[in-house]
Amino acid sequence: MYFGVAGNLFAFACKLSFEKGYEGYVAFDSKSALIEHYKKKLGATHFKGQRMYIETVNALKLVKKYFQD
């Protein structure tokens, strides 16, 4: 039922980041159990602790995947 919801939300955040001139960068804190999942599914990078971020290349992939227009 909720499959793809998180990806869609992250794609929306990346889209806003592009629109605001931040080149798609999005930083967030993850639950530790989801760090590997976010690396694989979103292309996120683990910074330290629970902090992760998505940079331009992977942000663009997410936006293209979820926003076709």
mmCIF file of the N, C-alpha and C atoms, coordinates in Angstrom:
data_MODEL
# 
_entry.id   MODEL 
# 
loop_
_atom_site.group_PDB 
_atom_site.id 
_atom_site.type_symbol 
_atom_site.label_atom_id 
_atom_site.label_alt_id 
_atom_site.label_comp_id 
_atom_site.label_asym_id 
_atom_site.label_entity_id 
_atom_site.label_seq_id 
_atom_site.pdbx_PDB_ins_code 
_atom_site.Cartn_x 
_atom_site.Cartn_y 
_atom_site.Cartn_z 
_atom_site.occupancy 
_atom_site.B_iso_or_equiv 
_atom_site.pdbx_formal_charge 
_atom_site.auth_seq_id 
_atom_site.auth_comp_id 
_atom_site.auth_asym_id 
_atom_site.auth_atom_id 
_atom_site.pdbx_PDB_model_num 
ATOM 1   N N  . MET A 1 1  ? 0.807  -1.194 0.000   1.00 0.00 ? 1  MET A N  1 
ATOM 2   C CA . MET A 1 1  ? 0.000  0.000  0.000   1.00 0.00 ? 1  MET A CA 1 
ATOM 3   C C  . MET A 1 1  ? 0.857  1.267  0.000   1.00 0.00 ? 1  MET A C  1 
ATOM 4   N N  . TYR A 1 2  ? 1.978  1.256  0.735   1.00 0.00 ? 2  TYR A N  1 
ATOM 5   C CA . TYR A 1 2  ? 2.821  2.446  0.841   1.00 0.00 ? 2  TYR A CA 1 
ATOM 6   C C  . TYR A 1 2  ? 4.096  2.353  0.015   1.00 0.00 ? 2  TYR A C  1 
ATOM 7   N N  . PHE A 1 3  ? 4.170  1.357  -0.860  1.00 0.00 ? 3  PHE A N  1 
ATOM 8   C CA . PHE A 1 3  ? 5.356  1.161  -1.681  1.00 0.00 ? 3  PHE A CA 1 
ATOM 9   C C  . PHE A 1 3  ? 5.588  2.390  -2.563  1.00 0.00 ? 3  PHE A C  1 
ATOM 10  N N  . GLY A 1 4  ? 6.778  2.968  -2.515  1.00 0.00 ? 4  GLY A N  1 
ATOM 11  C CA . GLY A 1 4  ? 7.126  4.101  -3.356  1.00 0.00 ? 4  GLY A CA 1 
ATOM 12  C C  . GLY A 1 4  ? 6.805  5.465  -2.763  1.00 0.00 ? 4  GLY A C  1 
ATOM 13  N N  . VAL A 1 5  ? 6.139  5.500  -1.616  1.00 0.00 ? 5  VAL A N  1 
ATOM 14  C CA . VAL A 1 5  ? 5.765  6.784  -1.020  1.00 0.00 ? 5  VAL A CA 1 
ATOM 15  C C  . VAL A 1 5  ? 7.007  7.566  -0.581  1.00 0.00 ? 5  VAL A C  1 
ATOM 16  N N  . ALA A 1 6  ? 7.931  6.913  0.092   1.00 0.00 ? 6  ALA A N  1 
ATOM 17  C CA . ALA A 1 6  ? 9.140  7.606  0.552   1.00 0.00 ? 6  ALA A CA 1 
ATOM 18  C C  . ALA A 1 6  ? 9.951  8.131  -0.632  1.00 0.00 ? 6  ALA A C  1 
ATOM 19  N N  . GLY A 1 7  ? 10.097 7.325  -1.669  1.00 0.00 ? 7  GLY A N  1 
ATOM 20  C CA . GLY A 1 7  ? 10.821 7.771  -2.864  1.00 0.00 ? 7  GLY A CA 1 
ATOM 21  C C  . GLY A 1 7  ? 10.176 8.994  -3.480  1.00 0.00 ? 7  GLY A C  1 
ATOM 22  N N  . ASN A 1 8  ? 8.857  9.002  -3.512  1.00 0.00 ? 8  ASN A N  1 
ATOM 23  C CA . ASN A 1 8  ? 8.125  10.137 -4.067  1.00 0.00 ? 8  ASN A CA 1 
ATOM 24  C C  . ASN A 1 8  ? 8.356  11.388 -3.216  1.00 0.00 ? 8  ASN A C  1 
ATOM 25  N N  . LEU A 1 9  ? 8.339  11.248 -1.917  1.00 0.00 ? 9  LEU A N  1 
ATOM 26  C CA . LEU A 1 9  ? 8.573  12.393 -1.028  1.00 0.00 ? 9  LEU A CA 1 
ATOM 27  C C  . LEU A 1 9  ? 9.992  12.939 -1.173  1.00 0.00 ? 9  LEU A C  1 
ATOM 28  N N  . PHE A 1 10 ? 10.966 12.047 -1.274  1.00 0.00 ? 10 PHE A N  1 
ATOM 29  C CA . PHE A 1 10 ? 12.340 12.504 -1.461  1.00 0.00 ? 10 PHE A CA 1 
ATOM 30  C C  . PHE A 1 10 ? 12.506 13.163 -2.832  1.00 0.00 ? 10 PHE A C  1 
ATOM 31  N N  . ALA A 1 11 ? 11.858 12.620 -3.842  1.00 0.00 ? 11 ALA A N  1 
ATOM 32  C CA . ALA A 1 11 ? 11.909 13.224 -5.175  1.00 0.00 ? 11 ALA A CA 1 
ATOM 33  C C  . ALA A 1 11 ? 11.319 14.631 -5.145  1.00 0.00 ? 11 ALA A C  1 
ATOM 34  N N  . PHE A 1 12 ? 10.232 14.808 -4.419  1.00 0.00 ? 12 PHE A N  1 
ATOM 35  C CA . PHE A 1 12 ? 9.615  16.127 -4.293  1.00 0.00 ? 12 PHE A CA 1 
ATOM 36  C C  . PHE A 1 12 ? 10.568 17.102 -3.592  1.00 0.00 ? 12 PHE A C  1 
ATOM 37  N N  . ALA A 1 13 ? 11.230 16.642 -2.530  1.00 0.00 ? 13 ALA A N  1 
ATOM 38  C CA . ALA A 1 13 ? 12.197 17.492 -1.827  1.00 0.00 ? 13 ALA A CA 1 
ATOM 39  C C  . ALA A 1 13 ? 13.356 17.872 -2.748  1.00 0.00 ? 13 ALA A C  1 
ATOM 40  N N  . CYS A 1 14 ? 13.825 16.927 -3.550  1.00 0.00 ? 14 CYS A N  1 
ATOM 41  C CA . CYS A 1 14 ? 14.897 17.204 -4.507  1.00 0.00 ? 14 CYS A CA 1 
ATOM 42  C C  . CYS A 1 14 ? 14.435 18.206 -5.568  1.00 0.00 ? 14 CYS A C  1 
ATOM 43  N N  . LYS A 1 15 ? 13.213 18.043 -6.027  1.00 0.00 ? 15 LYS A N  1 
ATOM 44  C CA . LYS A 1 15 ? 12.647 18.965 -7.024  1.00 0.00 ? 15 LYS A CA 1 
ATOM 45  C C  . LYS A 1 15 ? 12.594 20.384 -6.462  1.00 0.00 ? 15 LYS A C  1 
ATOM 46  N N  . LEU A 1 16 ? 12.140 20.531 -5.234  1.00 0.00 ? 16 LEU A N  1 
ATOM 47  C CA . LEU A 1 16 ? 12.121 21.843 -4.585  1.00 0.00 ? 16 LEU A CA 1 
ATOM 48  C C  . LEU A 1 16 ? 13.528 22.409 -4.434  1.00 0.00 ? 16 LEU A C  1 
ATOM 49  N N  . SER A 1 17 ? 14.475 21.548 -4.109  1.00 0.00 ? 17 SER A N  1 
ATOM 50  C CA . SER A 1 17 ? 15.854 21.977 -3.977  1.00 0.00 ? 17 SER A CA 1 
ATOM 51  C C  . SER A 1 17 ? 16.376 22.549 -5.297  1.00 0.00 ? 17 SER A C  1 
ATOM 52  N N  . PHE A 1 18 ? 16.067 21.884 -6.411  1.00 0.00 ? 18 PHE A N  1 
ATOM 53  C CA . PHE A 1 18 ? 16.457 22.415 -7.727  1.00 0.00 ? 18 PHE A CA 1 
ATOM 54  C C  . PHE A 1 18 ? 15.793 23.764 -7.983  1.00 0.00 ? 18 PHE A C  1 
ATOM 55  N N  . GLU A 1 19 ? 14.513 23.851 -7.696  1.00 0.00 ? 19 GLU A N  1 
ATOM 56  C CA . GLU A 1 19 ? 13.755 25.081 -7.933  1.00 0.00 ? 19 GLU A CA 1 
ATOM 57  C C  . GLU A 1 19 ? 14.278 26.253 -7.102  1.00 0.00 ? 19 GLU A C  1 
ATOM 58  N N  . LYS A 1 20 ? 14.782 25.968 -5.904  1.00 0.00 ? 20 LYS A N  1 
ATOM 59  C CA . LYS A 1 20 ? 15.300 27.011 -5.015  1.00 0.00 ? 20 LYS A CA 1 
ATOM 60  C C  . LYS A 1 20 ? 16.763 27.353 -5.298  1.00 0.00 ? 20 LYS A C  1 
ATOM 61  N N  . GLY A 1 21 ? 17.383 26.623 -6.257  1.00 0.00 ? 21 GLY A N  1 
ATOM 62  C CA . GLY A 1 21 ? 18.766 26.910 -6.622  1.00 0.00 ? 21 GLY A CA 1 
ATOM 63  C C  . GLY A 1 21 ? 19.808 26.164 -5.803  1.00 0.00 ? 21 GLY A C  1 
ATOM 64  N N  . TYR A 1 22 ? 19.411 25.078 -5.140  1.00 0.00 ? 22 TYR A N  1 
ATOM 65  C CA . TYR A 1 22 ? 20.340 24.312 -4.314  1.00 0.00 ? 22 TYR A CA 1 
ATOM 66  C C  . TYR A 1 22 ? 20.874 23.058 -5.005  1.00 0.00 ? 22 TYR A C  1 
ATOM 67  N N  . GLU A 1 23 ? 20.709 22.992 -6.309  1.00 0.00 ? 23 GLU A N  1 
ATOM 68  C CA . GLU A 1 23 ? 21.256 21.918 -7.139  1.00 0.00 ? 23 GLU A CA 1 
ATOM 69  C C  . GLU A 1 23 ? 20.772 20.523 -6.752  1.00 0.00 ? 23 GLU A C  1 
ATOM 70  N N  . GLY A 1 24 ? 19.604 20.426 -6.141  1.00 0.00 ? 24 GLY A N  1 
ATOM 71  C CA . GLY A 1 24 ? 19.020 19.134 -5.813  1.00 0.00 ? 24 GLY A CA 1 
ATOM 72  C C  . GLY A 1 24 ? 19.450 18.543 -4.493  1.00 0.00 ? 24 GLY A C  1 
ATOM 73  N N  . TYR A 1 25 ? 20.371 19.193 -3.813  1.00 0.00 ? 25 TYR A N  1 
ATOM 74  C CA . TYR A 1 25 ? 20.871 18.643 -2.548  1.00 0.00 ? 25 TYR A CA 1 
ATOM 75  C C  . TYR A 1 25 ? 19.784 18.612 -1.484  1.00 0.00 ? 25 TYR A C  1 
ATOM 76  N N  . VAL A 1 26 ? 19.693 17.472 -0.799  1.00 0.00 ? 26 VAL A N  1 
ATOM 77  C CA . VAL A 1 26 ? 18.760 17.289 0.312   1.00 0.00 ? 26 VAL A CA 1 
ATOM 78  C C  . VAL A 1 26 ? 19.498 16.504 1.401   1.00 0.00 ? 26 VAL A C  1 
ATOM 79  N N  . ALA A 1 27 ? 19.430 16.993 2.629   1.00 0.00 ? 27 ALA A N  1 
ATOM 80  C CA . ALA A 1 27 ? 20.028 16.286 3.763   1.00 0.00 ? 27 ALA A CA 1 
ATOM 81  C C  . ALA A 1 27 ? 18.916 15.856 4.708   1.00 0.00 ? 27 ALA A C  1 
ATOM 82  N N  . PHE A 1 28 ? 19.118 14.726 5.360   1.00 0.00 ? 28 PHE A N  1 
ATOM 83  C CA . PHE A 1 28 ? 18.107 14.216 6.275   1.00 0.00 ? 28 PHE A CA 1 
ATOM 84  C C  . PHE A 1 28 ? 18.738 13.262 7.274   1.00 0.00 ? 28 PHE A C  1 
ATOM 85  N N  . ASP A 1 29 ? 18.031 13.032 8.361   1.00 0.00 ? 29 ASP A N  1 
ATOM 86  C CA . ASP A 1 29 ? 18.442 12.043 9.355   1.00 0.00 ? 29 ASP A CA 1 
ATOM 87  C C  . ASP A 1 29 ? 17.599 10.793 9.156   1.00 0.00 ? 29 ASP A C  1 
ATOM 88  N N  . SER A 1 30 ? 18.266 9.660  9.095   1.00 0.00 ? 30 SER A N  1 
ATOM 89  C CA . SER A 1 30 ? 17.605 8.381  8.853   1.00 0.00 ? 30 SER A CA 1 
ATOM 90  C C  . SER A 1 30 ? 17.578 7.544  10.121  1.00 0.00 ? 30 SER A C  1 
ATOM 91  N N  . LYS A 1 31 ? 16.590 6.685  10.216  1.00 0.00 ? 31 LYS A N  1 
ATOM 92  C CA . LYS A 1 31 ? 16.659 5.653  11.242  1.00 0.00 ? 31 LYS A CA 1 
ATOM 93  C C  . LYS A 1 31 ? 17.824 4.747  10.849  1.00 0.00 ? 31 LYS A C  1 
ATOM 94  N N  . SER A 1 32 ? 18.591 4.293  11.805  1.00 0.00 ? 32 SER A N  1 
ATOM 95  C CA . SER A 1 32 ? 19.790 3.514  11.479  1.00 0.00 ? 32 SER A CA 1 
ATOM 96  C C  . SER A 1 32 ? 19.475 2.257  10.677  1.00 0.00 ? 32 SER A C  1 
ATOM 97  N N  . ALA A 1 33 ? 18.311 1.677  10.887  1.00 0.00 ? 33 ALA A N  1 
ATOM 98  C CA . ALA A 1 33 ? 17.937 0.470  10.155  1.00 0.00 ? 33 ALA A CA 1 
ATOM 99  C C  . ALA A 1 33 ? 17.673 0.742  8.677   1.00 0.00 ? 33 ALA A C  1 
ATOM 100 N N  . LEU A 1 34 ? 17.476 1.991  8.304   1.00 0.00 ? 34 LEU A N  1 
ATOM 101 C CA . LEU A 1 34 ? 17.146 2.325  6.914   1.00 0.00 ? 34 LEU A CA 1 
ATOM 102 C C  . LEU A 1 34 ? 18.313 2.901  6.116   1.00 0.00 ? 34 LEU A C  1 
ATOM 103 N N  . ILE A 1 35 ? 19.456 3.075  6.736   1.00 0.00 ? 35 ILE A N  1 
ATOM 104 C CA . ILE A 1 35 ? 20.598 3.690  6.047   1.00 0.00 ? 35 ILE A CA 1 
ATOM 105 C C  . ILE A 1 35 ? 20.963 2.931  4.773   1.00 0.00 ? 35 ILE A C  1 
ATOM 106 N N  . GLU A 1 36 ? 21.135 1.640  4.857   1.00 0.00 ? 36 GLU A N  1 
ATOM 107 C CA . GLU A 1 36 ? 21.505 0.851  3.673   1.00 0.00 ? 36 GLU A CA 1 
ATOM 108 C C  . GLU A 1 36 ? 20.389 0.884  2.623   1.00 0.00 ? 36 GLU A C  1 
ATOM 109 N N  . HIS A 1 37 ? 19.158 0.856  3.067   1.00 0.00 ? 37 HIS A N  1 
ATOM 110 C CA . HIS A 1 37 ? 18.015 0.924  2.154   1.00 0.00 ? 37 HIS A CA 1 
ATOM 111 C C  . HIS A 1 37 ? 18.040 2.233  1.367   1.00 0.00 ? 37 HIS A C  1 
ATOM 112 N N  . TYR A 1 38 ? 18.265 3.352  2.036   1.00 0.00 ? 38 TYR A N  1 
ATOM 113 C CA . TYR A 1 38 ? 18.299 4.649  1.366   1.00 0.00 ? 38 TYR A CA 1 
ATOM 114 C C  . TYR A 1 38 ? 19.504 4.773  0.428   1.00 0.00 ? 38 TYR A C  1 
ATOM 115 N N  . LYS A 1 39 ? 20.604 4.133  0.784   1.00 0.00 ? 39 LYS A N  1 
ATOM 116 C CA . LYS A 1 39 ? 21.758 4.122  -0.116  1.00 0.00 ? 39 LYS A CA 1 
ATOM 117 C C  . LYS A 1 39 ? 21.391 3.432  -1.429  1.00 0.00 ? 39 LYS A C  1 
ATOM 118 N N  . LYS A 1 40 ? 20.745 2.279  -1.312  1.00 0.00 ? 40 LYS A N  1 
ATOM 119 C CA . LYS A 1 40 ? 20.411 1.482  -2.493  1.00 0.00 ? 40 LYS A CA 1 
ATOM 120 C C  . LYS A 1 40 ? 19.271 2.082  -3.302  1.00 0.00 ? 40 LYS A C  1 
ATOM 121 N N  . LYS A 1 41 ? 18.205 2.485  -2.650  1.00 0.00 ? 41 LYS A N  1 
ATOM 122 C CA . LYS A 1 41 ? 16.988 2.913  -3.344  1.00 0.00 ? 41 LYS A CA 1 
ATOM 123 C C  . LYS A 1 41 ? 16.997 4.370  -3.783  1.00 0.00 ? 41 LYS A C  1 
ATOM 124 N N  . LEU A 1 42 ? 17.662 5.242  -3.009  1.00 0.00 ? 42 LEU A N  1 
ATOM 125 C CA . LEU A 1 42 ? 17.636 6.670  -3.321  1.00 0.00 ? 42 LEU A CA 1 
ATOM 126 C C  . LEU A 1 42 ? 18.969 7.195  -3.833  1.00 0.00 ? 42 LEU A C  1 
ATOM 127 N N  . GLY A 1 43 ? 20.009 6.388  -3.679  1.00 0.00 ? 43 GLY A N  1 
ATOM 128 C CA . GLY A 1 43 ? 21.340 6.872  -4.045  1.00 0.00 ? 43 GLY A CA 1 
ATOM 129 C C  . GLY A 1 43 ? 21.877 7.850  -3.017  1.00 0.00 ? 43 GLY A C  1 
ATOM 130 N N  . ALA A 1 44 ? 21.350 7.787  -1.801  1.00 0.00 ? 44 ALA A N  1 
ATOM 131 C CA . ALA A 1 44 ? 21.783 8.691  -0.734  1.00 0.00 ? 44 ALA A CA 1 
ATOM 132 C C  . ALA A 1 44 ? 23.176 8.294  -0.243  1.00 0.00 ? 44 ALA A C  1 
ATOM 133 N N  . THR A 1 45 ? 23.875 9.271  0.299   1.00 0.00 ? 45 THR A N  1 
ATOM 134 C CA . THR A 1 45 ? 25.210 9.059  0.848   1.00 0.00 ? 45 THR A CA 1 
ATOM 135 C C  . THR A 1 45 ? 25.144 9.203  2.358   1.00 0.00 ? 45 THR A C  1 
ATOM 136 N N  . HIS A 1 46 ? 25.780 8.274  3.061   1.00 0.00 ? 46 HIS A N  1 
ATOM 137 C CA . HIS A 1 46 ? 25.834 8.324  4.527   1.00 0.00 ? 46 HIS A CA 1 
ATOM 138 C C  . HIS A 1 46 ? 26.957 9.265  4.920   1.00 0.00 ? 46 HIS A C  1 
ATOM 139 N N  . PHE A 1 47 ? 26.645 10.278 5.716   1.00 0.00 ? 47 PHE A N  1 
ATOM 140 C CA . PHE A 1 47 ? 27.653 11.256 6.134   1.00 0.00 ? 47 PHE A CA 1 
ATOM 141 C C  . PHE A 1 47 ? 28.298 10.811 7.445   1.00 0.00 ? 47 PHE A C  1 
ATOM 142 N N  . LYS A 1 48 ? 27.570 10.879 8.521   1.00 0.00 ? 48 LYS A N  1 
ATOM 143 C CA . LYS A 1 48 ? 28.027 10.343 9.814   1.00 0.00 ? 48 LYS A CA 1 
ATOM 144 C C  . LYS A 1 48 ? 26.837 10.248 10.738  1.00 0.00 ? 48 LYS A C  1 
ATOM 145 N N  . GLY A 1 49 ? 26.944 9.371  11.700  1.00 0.00 ? 49 GLY A N  1 
ATOM 146 C CA . GLY A 1 49 ? 25.809 9.137  12.584  1.00 0.00 ? 49 GLY A CA 1 
ATOM 147 C C  . GLY A 1 49 ? 24.623 8.671  11.757  1.00 0.00 ? 49 GLY A C  1 
ATOM 148 N N  . GLN A 1 50 ? 23.530 9.384  11.865  1.00 0.00 ? 50 GLN A N  1 
ATOM 149 C CA . GLN A 1 50 ? 22.340 9.046  11.088  1.00 0.00 ? 50 GLN A CA 1 
ATOM 150 C C  . GLN A 1 50 ? 22.092 10.042 9.956   1.00 0.00 ? 50 GLN A C  1 
ATOM 151 N N  . ARG A 1 51 ? 23.009 10.995 9.769   1.00 0.00 ? 51 ARG A N  1 
ATOM 152 C CA . ARG A 1 51 ? 22.868 12.034 8.740   1.00 0.00 ? 51 ARG A CA 1 
ATOM 153 C C  . ARG A 1 51 ? 23.189 11.450 7.367   1.00 0.00 ? 51 ARG A C  1 
ATOM 154 N N  . MET A 1 52 ? 22.321 11.735 6.415   1.00 0.00 ? 52 MET A N  1 
ATOM 155 C CA . MET A 1 52 ? 22.502 11.303 5.036   1.00 0.00 ? 52 MET A CA 1 
ATOM 156 C C  . MET A 1 52 ? 22.188 12.479 4.123   1.00 0.00 ? 52 MET A C  1 
ATOM 157 N N  . TYR A 1 53 ? 22.610 12.378 2.874   1.00 0.00 ? 53 TYR A N  1 
ATOM 158 C CA . TYR A 1 53 ? 22.273 13.424 1.916   1.00 0.00 ? 53 TYR A CA 1 
ATOM 159 C C  . TYR A 1 53 ? 22.167 12.830 0.515   1.00 0.00 ? 53 TYR A C  1 
ATOM 160 N N  . ILE A 1 54 ? 21.442 13.548 -0.320  1.00 0.00 ? 54 ILE A N  1 
ATOM 161 C CA . ILE A 1 54 ? 21.309 13.196 -1.732  1.00 0.00 ? 54 ILE A CA 1 
ATOM 162 C C  . ILE A 1 54 ? 21.905 14.345 -2.515  1.00 0.00 ? 54 ILE A C  1 
ATOM 163 N N  . GLU A 1 55 ? 22.838 14.039 -3.403  1.00 0.00 ? 55 GLU A N  1 
ATOM 164 C CA . GLU A 1 55 ? 23.463 15.098 -4.185  1.00 0.00 ? 55 GLU A CA 1 
ATOM 165 C C  . GLU A 1 55 ? 22.882 15.166 -5.599  1.00 0.00 ? 55 GLU A C  1 
ATOM 166 N N  . THR A 1 56 ? 23.350 16.101 -6.386  1.00 0.00 ? 56 THR A N  1 
ATOM 167 C CA . THR A 1 56 ? 22.749 16.477 -7.655  1.00 0.00 ? 56 THR A CA 1 
ATOM 168 C C  . THR A 1 56 ? 22.449 15.314 -8.594  1.00 0.00 ? 56 THR A C  1 
ATOM 169 N N  . VAL A 1 57 ? 23.404 14.467 -8.860  1.00 0.00 ? 57 VAL A N  1 
ATOM 170 C CA . VAL A 1 57 ? 23.222 13.388 -9.838  1.00 0.00 ? 57 VAL A CA 1 
ATOM 171 C C  . VAL A 1 57 ? 22.072 12.467 -9.436  1.00 0.00 ? 57 VAL A C  1 
ATOM 172 N N  . ASN A 1 58 ? 22.070 12.024 -8.199  1.00 0.00 ? 58 ASN A N  1 
ATOM 173 C CA . ASN A 1 58 ? 21.010 11.122 -7.742  1.00 0.00 ? 58 ASN A CA 1 
ATOM 174 C C  . ASN A 1 58 ? 19.690 11.850 -7.521  1.00 0.00 ? 58 ASN A C  1 
ATOM 175 N N  . ALA A 1 59 ? 19.750 13.124 -7.163  1.00 0.00 ? 59 ALA A N  1 
ATOM 176 C CA . ALA A 1 59 ? 18.525 13.926 -7.040  1.00 0.00 ? 59 ALA A CA 1 
ATOM 177 C C  . ALA A 1 59 ? 17.841 14.028 -8.398  1.00 0.00 ? 59 ALA A C  1 
ATOM 178 N N  . LEU A 1 60 ? 18.617 14.253 -9.435  1.00 0.00 ? 60 LEU A N  1 
ATOM 179 C CA . LEU A 1 60 ? 18.064 14.355 -10.786 1.00 0.00 ? 60 LEU A CA 1 
ATOM 180 C C  . LEU A 1 60 ? 17.424 13.039 -11.217 1.00 0.00 ? 60 LEU A C  1 
ATOM 181 N N  . LYS A 1 61 ? 18.043 11.920 -10.875 1.00 0.00 ? 61 LYS A N  1 
ATOM 182 C CA . LYS A 1 61 ? 17.460 10.609 -11.182 1.00 0.00 ? 61 LYS A CA 1 
ATOM 183 C C  . LYS A 1 61 ? 16.107 10.433 -10.510 1.00 0.00 ? 61 LYS A C  1 
ATOM 184 N N  . LEU A 1 62 ? 16.016 10.833 -9.243  1.00 0.00 ? 62 LEU A N  1 
ATOM 185 C CA . LEU A 1 62 ? 14.749 10.711 -8.516  1.00 0.00 ? 62 LEU A CA 1 
ATOM 186 C C  . LEU A 1 62 ? 13.670 11.601 -9.120  1.00 0.00 ? 62 LEU A C  1 
ATOM 187 N N  . VAL A 1 63 ? 14.027 12.831 -9.444  1.00 0.00 ? 63 VAL A N  1 
ATOM 188 C CA . VAL A 1 63 ? 13.057 13.759 -10.025 1.00 0.00 ? 63 VAL A CA 1 
ATOM 189 C C  . VAL A 1 63 ? 12.545 13.224 -11.356 1.00 0.00 ? 63 VAL A C  1 
ATOM 190 N N  . LYS A 1 64 ? 13.443 12.727 -12.189 1.00 0.00 ? 64 LYS A N  1 
ATOM 191 C CA . LYS A 1 64 ? 13.035 12.182 -13.492 1.00 0.00 ? 64 LYS A CA 1 
ATOM 192 C C  . LYS A 1 64 ? 12.149 10.948 -13.330 1.00 0.00 ? 64 LYS A C  1 
ATOM 193 N N  . LYS A 1 65 ? 12.422 10.148 -12.314 1.00 0.00 ? 65 LYS A N  1 
ATOM 194 C CA . LYS A 1 65 ? 11.642 8.931  -12.094 1.00 0.00 ? 65 LYS A CA 1 
ATOM 195 C C  . LYS A 1 65 ? 10.205 9.240  -11.661 1.00 0.00 ? 65 LYS A C  1 
ATOM 196 N N  . TYR A 1 66 ? 10.041 10.214 -10.780 1.00 0.00 ? 66 TYR A N  1 
ATOM 197 C CA . TYR A 1 66 ? 8.733  10.480 -10.197 1.00 0.00 ? 66 TYR A CA 1 
ATOM 198 C C  . TYR A 1 66 ? 7.977  11.643 -10.831 1.00 0.00 ? 66 TYR A C  1 
ATOM 199 N N  . PHE A 1 67 ? 8.673  12.506 -11.546 1.00 0.00 ? 67 PHE A N  1 
ATOM 200 C CA . PHE A 1 67 ? 8.031  13.654 -12.185 1.00 0.00 ? 67 PHE A CA 1 
ATOM 201 C C  . PHE A 1 67 ? 8.376  13.635 -13.668 1.00 0.00 ? 67 PHE A C  1 
ATOM 202 N N  . GLN A 1 68 ? 7.511  13.066 -14.454 1.00 0.00 ? 68 GLN A N  1 
ATOM 203 C CA . GLN A 1 68 ? 7.753  12.864 -15.881 1.00 0.00 ? 68 GLN A CA 1 
ATOM 204 C C  . GLN A 1 68 ? 7.703  14.165 -16.685 1.00 0.00 ? 68 GLN A C  1 
ATOM 205 N N  . ASP A 1 69 ? 7.030  15.187 -16.189 1.00 0.00 ? 69 ASP A N  1 
ATOM 206 C CA . ASP A 1 69 ? 6.860  16.413 -16.964 1.00 0.00 ? 69 ASP A CA 1 
ATOM 207 C C  . ASP A 1 69 ? 7.989  17.333 -16.895 1.00 0.00 ? 69 ASP A C  1 
# 
